[in-house]
Amino acid sequence: MKRIIQFHIYKGDKYYIAQCVDLPVITQAKTLDALAKNIKEAVELHLEDENLSDFDLEKHPSILANVELSEIYA
């Protein structure tokens, strides 16, 4: 069972976008702080009233976010 839910974060034209690797969840926000709140809320809503073992998740999983930085060679 997984203890961590992973997200990939990248910058779009106007918003930061977070796409979950483990669940069908995607969210966006103008700042990284707002995005962190959106991620937590989106995961809570997605898993609400669900059996976590159906998603191969342990009770109270953590969220790990990987942030894609802009290109270093331009």
Secondary structure by P-SEA (a helix, b strand, c coil): cccbbbbbbbbcccbbbbbbcccccccccccaaaaaaaaaaaaaaaaccccccccccccbbbbbbbbbcccccc
